[in-house]
Amino acid sequence: MPKSARRLAALIQKETVQLLRARRTIAIVIILPLLELFLFAYGVHLSVEHLPTVVADQSQDEQSRAFLTALVDSHYFDIKRYVVDEAAVMQAIDEGQAKAGIVIQPDLDAQVGRDEGQVLVILDGSDSLSVSSGYSAAVAVAQDRSLSLVAEQAQRMGQNLETTPIVTSTRVLYNPDQSDLIFIMPALIGLVMQVLLTAMTSGSMVREWELGTIEQLLVTPARPLERVVAKLVPNFVLMLLVMTITTLVGVFWFGVPFQGDPWLYACLAVLFLISGLGQGLVVSAVARTERQAQQLSTMFMMFSMLLSGFIYPRSSMPLVVRLIGNLIPLTYFVQIARGIITKGIGLSFLWTDVAALAIYVVVSMTLAAVTTKNRLE
């Protein structure tokens, strides 16, 4: 075995022993992604149902009761109490007792006969998810109720209204039940892995400088690149294990369907983990203390959550914001993970994201190696 290989093996063994001694750190690294997955699975929902609703029904006739019944049957509105007017509805929303309010003007039955029926739906704009869900549900219920009334009116006039000019049918691909977990889980795994990799890699490198133990490595015949690689390998193996466990829990425990090729996903996950190591090395090259490394890692986490497409679609972001998001490896892995896990597509559709990750790995590793070598020498 060449001397360089023996030196590298010895350094990897030393770093592995040090990592295994930090049992609390290993436990946290393994438990944290699982905890995140369980929290998102059971506690986070992007579509809100059963909105607490107050009603000011000033009509009290057949049409108003039918409309309110349709709202309740949609499962998006739960009527908590009735009030007298719009001011009382506004007060209930201001006090946080309701997220939605329904105001029905007097004599709705007569208004419907004149094609002038109006119902006011008030939503709590401080909760964007409630607004989105409530608005869509209210519009759908109103349209369905309007079609029913038109059909009834045509029948009374002796006309046969069996069809409408346009019939819309909707088919949801890949996620027909519109499960939030199927949307979140692939990207969540990448987010947690990137945060852990950046924090552990940057922290371990900076800690050597802060504690002064880097001098012990400097007196060894190992080259700067060998020292860097030796620190990265144990963290990489641990993160690969954690990512495997998290993915298996998401697929087998929560029932998220894995539509694509597991081996392709595994290979591209390795590429993503290496990019996370590169990001951690860049942070360690910039930071001078462990506190600075933690602050930079937190900044990367914030950018990753907001700009990578983890939850918010990148297509609606301004160009400058999208360009900043292109500097984050998670941006590309989100597309890869959702493409393989959720859609079942292959490399022919993902090659641009894979190429971007590969370029990121080369650039970040080169930059980190040059900077680290200068600091060591």
The 8 nearest C-alpha neighbors of each residue, nearest first, counted from 0:
[[1, 4, 2, 5, 3, 6, 8, 7],
 [2, 0, 4, 3, 5, 6, 7, 8],
 [1, 3, 5, 4, 6, 0, 7, 221],
 [4, 2, 6, 5, 1, 7, 221, 225],
 [3, 5, 7, 1, 2, 6, 8, 0],
 [6, 4, 8, 2, 7, 3, 9, 1],
 [7, 5, 3, 9, 4, 8, 2, 10],
 [6, 8, 4, 10, 9, 5, 225, 11],
 [7, 9, 5, 11, 10, 6, 4, 12],
 [10, 8, 12, 6, 7, 11, 5, 13],
 [9, 11, 13, 7, 12, 8, 229, 6],
 [12, 10, 229, 8, 14, 13, 9, 15],
 [11, 13, 15, 9, 10, 14, 8, 16],
 [14, 12, 10, 16, 11, 15, 9, 17],
 [15, 13, 17, 11, 16, 12, 230, 18],
 [14, 16, 18, 12, 17, 13, 233, 11],
 [17, 15, 19, 13, 18, 14, 12, 20],
 [18, 16, 14, 20, 15, 19, 13, 21],
 [17, 19, 15, 21, 20, 16, 14, 233],
 [20, 18, 16, 21, 17, 22, 15, 25],
 [19, 21, 17, 18, 22, 16, 15, 23],
 [22, 20, 18, 19, 24, 23, 25, 17],
 [23, 21, 25, 24, 20, 19, 26, 18],
 [22, 24, 26, 25, 21, 27, 28, 20],
 [23, 25, 27, 22, 21, 26, 28, 18],
 [24, 26, 28, 22, 23, 27, 29, 21],
 [25, 27, 23, 29, 24, 28, 30, 22],
 [26, 28, 30, 24, 29, 25, 31, 23],
 [27, 29, 25, 26, 31, 30, 24, 32],
 [28, 30, 26, 27, 241, 31, 25, 32],
 [29, 31, 27, 33, 28, 32, 26, 34],
 [30, 32, 34, 33, 28, 27, 29, 35],
 [33, 31, 35, 34, 30, 191, 36, 29],
 [34, 32, 36, 30, 35, 31, 245, 37],
 [33, 35, 31, 37, 32, 36, 30, 38],
 [36, 34, 32, 38, 33, 37, 31, 39],
 [35, 37, 33, 39, 34, 38, 40, 32],
 [36, 38, 40, 34, 39, 35, 41, 33],
 [39, 37, 35, 42, 40, 36, 41, 34],
 [38, 40, 43, 36, 42, 37, 41, 35],
 [39, 41, 37, 38, 180, 42, 36, 43],
 [42, 40, 38, 39, 37, 43, 44, 36],
 [41, 43, 38, 39, 40, 44, 37, 36],
 [42, 44, 39, 41, 40, 45, 38, 179],
 [45, 43, 46, 179, 42, 47, 39, 40],
 [44, 46, 179, 47, 128, 43, 132, 178],
 [47, 45, 44, 132, 128, 48, 129, 179],
 [46, 48, 129, 132, 45, 128, 44, 49],
 [47, 49, 75, 50, 74, 46, 76, 132],
 [50, 48, 75, 76, 77, 74, 51, 47],
 [49, 51, 76, 48, 77, 75, 98, 52],
 [52, 50, 97, 77, 98, 79, 78, 49],
 [51, 53, 78, 99, 97, 100, 77, 79],
 [52, 54, 100, 80, 81, 78, 79, 88],
 [55, 53, 101, 81, 100, 56, 82, 102],
 [54, 56, 102, 82, 84, 83, 81, 57],
 [55, 57, 103, 58, 54, 59, 102, 104],
 [58, 56, 105, 104, 103, 59, 55, 83],
 [57, 59, 105, 106, 56, 60, 107, 104],
 [60, 58, 57, 56, 63, 64, 61, 105],
 [61, 59, 58, 63, 62, 64, 108, 107],
 [60, 62, 64, 63, 65, 108, 59, 66],
 [63, 61, 65, 64, 108, 60, 66, 107],
 [62, 64, 66, 65, 60, 61, 59, 67],
 [63, 65, 67, 61, 66, 62, 68, 60],
 [64, 66, 68, 62, 63, 67, 61, 69],
 [67, 65, 69, 63, 68, 64, 62, 70],
 [66, 68, 70, 64, 69, 65, 63, 71],
 [69, 67, 65, 71, 66, 70, 72, 64],
 [68, 70, 72, 66, 67, 71, 65, 73],
 [71, 69, 67, 73, 68, 72, 76, 66],
 [70, 72, 68, 76, 73, 69, 74, 77],
 [71, 73, 69, 74, 70, 68, 75, 76],
 [72, 74, 70, 71, 75, 69, 76, 136],
 [75, 73, 72, 71, 49, 76, 48, 77],
 [76, 74, 48, 49, 73, 50, 136, 133],
 [77, 75, 50, 49, 71, 74, 70, 52],
 [76, 78, 51, 49, 52, 50, 71, 79],
 [77, 79, 52, 53, 80, 51, 76, 54],
 [80, 78, 52, 53, 77, 51, 81, 97],
 [81, 79, 53, 78, 54, 82, 52, 55],
 [80, 82, 54, 53, 55, 83, 79, 56],
 [83, 81, 55, 54, 84, 87, 80, 88],
 [82, 84, 55, 87, 81, 57, 56, 85],
 [83, 85, 55, 86, 87, 82, 88, 102],
 [86, 84, 88, 87, 102, 89, 55, 83],
 [87, 85, 89, 88, 84, 90, 83, 91],
 [88, 86, 90, 85, 89, 84, 82, 91],
 [87, 89, 85, 91, 86, 90, 100, 53],
 [88, 90, 86, 92, 87, 91, 93, 85],
 [89, 91, 87, 93, 88, 92, 94, 86],
 [90, 92, 88, 94, 96, 89, 93, 97],
 [91, 93, 97, 95, 89, 94, 90, 96],
 [94, 92, 90, 95, 91, 89, 96, 97],
 [93, 95, 91, 92, 96, 90, 97, 89],
 [96, 94, 92, 93, 97, 91, 98, 90],
 [95, 97, 91, 94, 92, 98, 51, 93],
 [98, 96, 51, 92, 52, 95, 99, 91],
 [97, 99, 123, 51, 50, 92, 122, 52],
 [100, 98, 122, 52, 121, 97, 123, 51],
 [99, 101, 121, 53, 52, 54, 88, 120],
 [102, 100, 54, 120, 119, 55, 121, 53],
 [101, 103, 55, 119, 118, 54, 56, 85],
 [104, 102, 56, 118, 57, 55, 58, 119],
 [103, 105, 57, 58, 107, 102, 106, 118],
 [106, 104, 58, 57, 107, 103, 56, 59],
 [105, 107, 58, 108, 109, 110, 104, 60],
 [108, 106, 110, 109, 105, 58, 116, 111],
 [107, 109, 111, 106, 110, 62, 112, 60],
 [110, 108, 112, 111, 107, 106, 113, 116],
 [109, 111, 116, 115, 107, 113, 112, 108],
 [110, 112, 116, 114, 108, 113, 109, 115],
 [111, 113, 109, 110, 114, 108, 115, 116],
 [112, 114, 110, 111, 115, 109, 116, 108],
 [115, 113, 111, 112, 116, 110, 109, 117],
 [116, 114, 110, 113, 111, 117, 112, 109],
 [117, 115, 111, 110, 114, 107, 118, 113],
 [116, 118, 115, 119, 103, 104, 107, 110],
 [117, 119, 103, 102, 120, 116, 104, 101],
 [118, 120, 102, 101, 121, 103, 117, 100],
 [121, 119, 101, 100, 102, 118, 122, 99],
 [120, 122, 100, 99, 101, 119, 123, 102],
 [123, 121, 99, 130, 124, 98, 100, 120],
 [122, 124, 98, 125, 126, 99, 130, 92],
 [123, 125, 126, 122, 127, 130, 129, 98],
 [124, 126, 123, 127, 130, 129, 122, 128],
 [127, 125, 124, 129, 128, 123, 130, 98],
 [126, 128, 130, 129, 124, 131, 125, 123],
 [129, 127, 131, 130, 126, 132, 47, 46],
 [128, 130, 132, 127, 126, 131, 133, 47],
 [129, 131, 127, 133, 128, 132, 134, 122],
 [130, 132, 128, 134, 129, 133, 127, 135],
 [133, 131, 129, 135, 134, 130, 47, 46],
 [134, 132, 130, 136, 135, 131, 129, 137],
 [133, 135, 137, 131, 136, 132, 130, 138],
 [136, 134, 138, 132, 137, 133, 139, 131],
 [135, 137, 139, 133, 134, 138, 140, 132],
 [136, 138, 140, 134, 139, 135, 133, 141],
 [139, 137, 141, 135, 136, 140, 142, 134],
 [138, 140, 136, 142, 137, 141, 143, 135],
 [141, 139, 143, 137, 142, 138, 144, 136],
 [142, 140, 144, 138, 139, 143, 145, 137],
 [143, 141, 145, 139, 144, 140, 138, 146],
 [142, 144, 140, 146, 145, 141, 139, 147],
 [143, 145, 147, 141, 142, 146, 140, 148],
 [146, 144, 142, 148, 147, 143, 141, 149],
 [145, 147, 149, 143, 148, 144, 150, 142],
 [148, 146, 144, 150, 145, 149, 151, 143],
 [149, 147, 151, 145, 150, 146, 152, 144],
 [150, 148, 146, 152, 151, 147, 153, 145],
 [149, 151, 147, 153, 148, 152, 160, 146],
 [152, 150, 148, 154, 149, 153, 147, 155],
 [151, 153, 149, 155, 154, 150, 148, 156],
 [154, 152, 158, 156, 150, 155, 151, 149],
 [153, 155, 157, 151, 158, 156, 152, 150],
 [156, 154, 152, 157, 153, 151, 158, 150],
 [157, 155, 153, 154, 158, 152, 151, 159],
 [156, 158, 154, 155, 153, 159, 152, 160],
 [159, 157, 153, 154, 156, 160, 155, 152],
 [158, 160, 161, 154, 153, 157, 150, 162],
 [161, 159, 162, 150, 158, 153, 154, 163],
 [160, 162, 159, 163, 150, 158, 154, 153],
 [163, 161, 160, 164, 166, 165, 159, 150],
 [162, 164, 165, 166, 161, 160, 146, 150],
 [165, 163, 166, 162, 167, 161, 160, 146],
 [166, 164, 163, 167, 162, 168, 161, 146],
 [165, 167, 163, 168, 164, 162, 169, 161],
 [168, 166, 165, 169, 163, 164, 170, 162],
 [167, 169, 166, 170, 165, 171, 163, 172],
 [170, 168, 167, 171, 172, 166, 175, 176],
 [169, 171, 172, 168, 175, 173, 174, 167],
 [172, 170, 175, 174, 169, 173, 177, 176],
 [171, 173, 174, 175, 170, 342, 177, 341],
 [174, 172, 342, 341, 175, 171, 343, 258],
 [175, 173, 177, 176, 172, 171, 178, 181],
 [176, 174, 171, 177, 172, 173, 170, 178],
 [175, 177, 178, 174, 171, 173, 179, 181],
 [178, 176, 174, 175, 179, 171, 181, 182],
 [179, 177, 180, 176, 181, 174, 182, 175],
 [178, 180, 182, 181, 183, 44, 177, 45],
 [179, 181, 183, 182, 178, 184, 40, 39],
 [182, 180, 179, 178, 183, 184, 255, 174],
 [183, 181, 179, 180, 184, 178, 185, 337],
 [182, 184, 180, 186, 181, 187, 185, 179],
 [183, 185, 187, 180, 186, 181, 182, 188],
 [186, 184, 336, 187, 188, 337, 183, 189],
 [185, 187, 333, 189, 188, 184, 183, 309],
 [188, 186, 184, 190, 189, 185, 183, 191],
 [189, 187, 191, 186, 190, 185, 192, 184],
 [188, 190, 192, 186, 187, 191, 193, 329],
 [191, 189, 187, 193, 192, 188, 186, 194],
 [190, 192, 194, 188, 193, 189, 32, 195],
 [193, 191, 189, 195, 190, 194, 196, 188],
 [194, 192, 196, 190, 275, 191, 195, 197],
 [193, 195, 191, 197, 192, 196, 300, 198],
 [196, 194, 198, 192, 193, 197, 199, 191],
 [197, 195, 193, 199, 198, 194, 275, 200],
 [196, 198, 279, 194, 200, 195, 199, 201],
 [197, 199, 195, 196, 201, 200, 202, 296],
 [200, 198, 202, 196, 201, 197, 195, 203],
 [201, 199, 279, 203, 197, 202, 198, 196],
 [200, 202, 283, 279, 204, 198, 203, 199],
 [201, 203, 199, 205, 200, 204, 198, 206],
 [202, 204, 206, 200, 201, 205, 199, 207],
 [205, 203, 201, 206, 202, 207, 283, 200],
 [204, 206, 202, 208, 207, 203, 289, 283],
 [207, 205, 209, 203, 208, 204, 202, 210],
 [208, 206, 213, 212, 205, 210, 204, 209],
 [209, 207, 211, 205, 206, 210, 213, 212],
 [208, 210, 206, 211, 207, 288, 205, 289],
 [211, 209, 207, 212, 208, 206, 213, 205],
 [210, 212, 208, 213, 209, 207, 214, 206],
 [213, 211, 207, 214, 215, 210, 208, 216],
 [212, 214, 207, 216, 215, 211, 208, 217],
 [213, 215, 217, 212, 216, 211, 218, 208],
 [216, 214, 213, 217, 212, 218, 219, 211],
 [215, 217, 213, 214, 219, 218, 212, 226],
 [216, 218, 214, 219, 215, 213, 375, 220],
 [217, 219, 216, 215, 214, 220, 221, 213],
 [218, 220, 216, 221, 217, 215, 222, 214],
 [221, 219, 222, 218, 217, 6, 216, 3],
 [222, 220, 219, 225, 6, 226, 223, 7],
 [221, 223, 225, 224, 226, 220, 219, 3],
 [224, 222, 226, 225, 372, 227, 221, 375],
 [223, 225, 227, 226, 222, 228, 368, 372],
 [224, 226, 228, 222, 227, 223, 7, 229],
 [227, 225, 223, 229, 224, 228, 222, 230],
 [226, 228, 224, 230, 225, 229, 223, 231],
 [229, 227, 231, 225, 230, 226, 232, 224],
 [228, 230, 11, 226, 227, 231, 10, 232],
 [231, 229, 227, 228, 232, 14, 226, 233],
 [230, 232, 228, 234, 229, 233, 235, 227],
 [231, 233, 235, 234, 229, 230, 228, 236],
 [234, 232, 236, 235, 15, 231, 237, 230],
 [235, 233, 237, 231, 232, 236, 238, 200],
 [234, 236, 232, 238, 233, 237, 231, 239],
 [235, 237, 239, 233, 238, 234, 232, 240],
 [238, 236, 234, 240, 239, 235, 233, 241],
 [239, 237, 241, 235, 240, 236, 242, 234],
 [240, 238, 236, 242, 237, 241, 235, 243],
 [239, 241, 243, 237, 238, 242, 244, 236],
 [242, 240, 238, 244, 243, 239, 29, 245],
 [241, 243, 239, 245, 240, 244, 238, 246],
 [242, 244, 240, 246, 241, 245, 239, 247],
 [243, 245, 241, 247, 242, 246, 248, 240],
 [246, 244, 248, 242, 247, 243, 33, 241],
 [245, 247, 249, 243, 248, 244, 242, 250],
 [246, 248, 250, 244, 249, 245, 251, 243],
 [249, 247, 252, 245, 251, 246, 250, 244],
 [250, 248, 246, 253, 247, 252, 251, 255],
 [251, 249, 255, 254, 247, 248, 253, 252],
 [250, 252, 254, 248, 247, 253, 249, 255],
 [253, 251, 248, 254, 249, 250, 247, 255],
 [254, 252, 249, 255, 251, 250, 248, 40],
 [253, 255, 250, 251, 252, 256, 249, 248],
 [254, 256, 250, 253, 181, 249, 257, 251],
 [257, 255, 258, 254, 250, 341, 340, 181],
 [258, 256, 340, 259, 341, 255, 250, 343],
 [257, 259, 343, 340, 341, 256, 342, 339],
 [343, 260, 258, 339, 340, 257, 344, 261],
 [259, 261, 263, 262, 264, 339, 343, 258],
 [262, 260, 264, 263, 265, 259, 257, 339],
 [263, 261, 265, 264, 260, 266, 267, 259],
 [264, 262, 266, 260, 265, 261, 267, 345],
 [263, 265, 261, 267, 262, 266, 268, 260],
 [264, 266, 262, 268, 263, 267, 261, 269],
 [267, 265, 263, 269, 268, 264, 262, 270],
 [266, 268, 270, 264, 269, 265, 271, 263],
 [267, 269, 271, 265, 270, 266, 264, 272],
 [270, 268, 272, 266, 267, 271, 273, 265],
 [271, 269, 267, 273, 268, 272, 274, 266],
 [270, 272, 268, 274, 269, 273, 267, 275],
 [273, 271, 275, 269, 274, 270, 268, 276],
 [272, 274, 276, 270, 275, 271, 269, 277],
 [275, 273, 360, 277, 271, 272, 276, 278],
 [276, 274, 272, 278, 273, 277, 193, 196],
 [277, 275, 273, 279, 274, 278, 196, 280],
 [278, 276, 274, 363, 280, 364, 275, 279],
 [277, 279, 275, 281, 280, 276, 197, 274],
 [278, 280, 197, 201, 276, 200, 282, 277],
 [281, 279, 283, 277, 282, 278, 367, 201],
 [280, 282, 284, 278, 367, 279, 283, 277],
 [281, 283, 279, 285, 280, 284, 201, 286],
 [284, 282, 201, 280, 286, 285, 281, 205],
 [285, 283, 281, 282, 286, 370, 280, 371],
 [284, 286, 282, 283, 281, 287, 292, 370],
 [287, 285, 283, 292, 291, 288, 284, 282],
 [286, 288, 205, 291, 285, 289, 283, 292],
 [289, 287, 291, 290, 286, 205, 209, 292],
 [288, 290, 292, 291, 205, 202, 206, 293],
 [291, 289, 293, 288, 292, 294, 286, 287],
 [290, 292, 294, 288, 286, 293, 289, 295],
 [291, 293, 289, 295, 286, 290, 294, 296],
 [294, 292, 296, 290, 291, 295, 297, 289],
 [293, 295, 291, 297, 296, 292, 298, 290],
 [294, 296, 298, 292, 297, 293, 291, 299],
 [297, 295, 293, 299, 298, 294, 198, 292],
 [296, 298, 300, 294, 295, 299, 293, 301],
 [297, 299, 295, 301, 296, 300, 294, 302],
 [300, 298, 296, 302, 297, 301, 303, 295],
 [301, 299, 297, 303, 298, 302, 194, 304],
 [302, 300, 298, 304, 303, 299, 297, 305],
 [301, 303, 299, 305, 300, 304, 306, 298],
 [304, 302, 300, 307, 301, 306, 305, 299],
 [303, 305, 301, 302, 309, 306, 300, 307],
 [306, 304, 302, 303, 307, 301, 311, 308],
 [305, 307, 324, 303, 302, 308, 304, 321],
 [308, 306, 330, 303, 309, 324, 329, 305],
 [309, 307, 312, 311, 310, 313, 306, 330],
 [308, 310, 307, 186, 304, 311, 333, 305],
 [311, 309, 308, 312, 183, 304, 305, 307],
 [310, 312, 308, 309, 313, 305, 306, 307],
 [313, 311, 308, 314, 315, 310, 316, 309],
 [314, 312, 316, 308, 315, 311, 321, 306],
 [313, 315, 312, 316, 317, 321, 308, 311],
 [314, 316, 313, 312, 317, 311, 318, 321],
 [315, 317, 313, 314, 321, 320, 318, 312],
 [318, 316, 320, 319, 321, 315, 314, 313],
 [317, 319, 321, 320, 322, 316, 323, 314],
 [320, 318, 322, 321, 317, 323, 316, 324],
 [319, 321, 323, 317, 322, 318, 316, 324],
 [322, 320, 324, 318, 323, 319, 316, 325],
 [321, 323, 325, 319, 324, 320, 318, 326],
 [324, 322, 320, 325, 321, 326, 319, 327],
 [323, 325, 321, 306, 326, 322, 327, 307],
 [324, 326, 322, 323, 327, 321, 330, 328],
 [325, 327, 324, 323, 328, 322, 330, 359],
 [326, 328, 325, 329, 324, 330, 303, 307],
 [329, 327, 330, 331, 356, 326, 332, 274],
 [328, 330, 332, 331, 327, 333, 307, 189],
 [331, 329, 307, 328, 333, 332, 327, 308],
 [332, 330, 352, 329, 334, 333, 328, 335],
 [331, 333, 335, 329, 334, 330, 336, 328],
 [334, 332, 186, 336, 331, 335, 330, 329],
 [333, 335, 332, 337, 331, 336, 338, 330],
 [334, 336, 332, 338, 333, 337, 339, 349],
 [337, 335, 333, 339, 185, 338, 334, 340],
 [338, 336, 341, 340, 334, 339, 335, 185],
 [337, 339, 342, 335, 336, 344, 334, 341],
 [340, 338, 343, 259, 344, 336, 337, 342],
 [341, 339, 257, 258, 337, 259, 336, 343],
 [340, 342, 337, 338, 258, 339, 343, 173],
 [343, 341, 338, 344, 339, 173, 340, 258],
 [259, 342, 344, 258, 339, 340, 341, 338],
 [345, 343, 339, 342, 338, 259, 348, 346],
 [346, 344, 347, 348, 349, 339, 343, 259],
 [345, 347, 349, 348, 350, 344, 263, 353],
 [346, 348, 345, 349, 350, 344, 351, 353],
 [349, 347, 346, 345, 350, 344, 351, 338],
 [350, 348, 346, 352, 351, 347, 353, 335],
 [349, 351, 353, 352, 346, 347, 354, 348],
 [352, 350, 354, 353, 349, 355, 348, 356],
 [353, 351, 355, 331, 354, 350, 349, 356],
 [352, 354, 350, 356, 355, 351, 357, 349],
 [355, 353, 357, 351, 356, 352, 350, 358],
 [354, 356, 352, 358, 353, 357, 359, 351],
 [357, 355, 359, 353, 354, 358, 360, 352],
 [358, 356, 354, 360, 359, 355, 353, 361],
 [359, 357, 355, 361, 360, 356, 362, 354],
 [358, 360, 356, 362, 357, 361, 363, 355],
 [359, 361, 274, 357, 363, 358, 362, 364],
 [362, 360, 358, 364, 359, 363, 365, 357],
 [361, 363, 365, 359, 364, 360, 366, 358],
 [364, 362, 277, 366, 360, 365, 361, 359],
 [365, 363, 367, 277, 361, 366, 362, 360],
 [366, 364, 368, 362, 367, 363, 361, 369],
 [365, 367, 363, 369, 364, 368, 362, 370],
 [366, 368, 364, 370, 281, 280, 365, 369],
 [369, 367, 365, 371, 370, 366, 364, 372],
 [370, 368, 372, 366, 367, 371, 365, 373],
 [369, 371, 367, 373, 372, 368, 284, 366],
 [370, 372, 374, 368, 373, 369, 367, 375],
 [373, 371, 375, 369, 374, 370, 223, 368],
 [372, 374, 370, 376, 371, 375, 369, 368],
 [375, 373, 371, 372, 376, 370, 284, 369],
 [376, 374, 372, 373, 371, 223, 217, 213],
 [375, 373, 374, 372, 223, 371, 217, 370]]
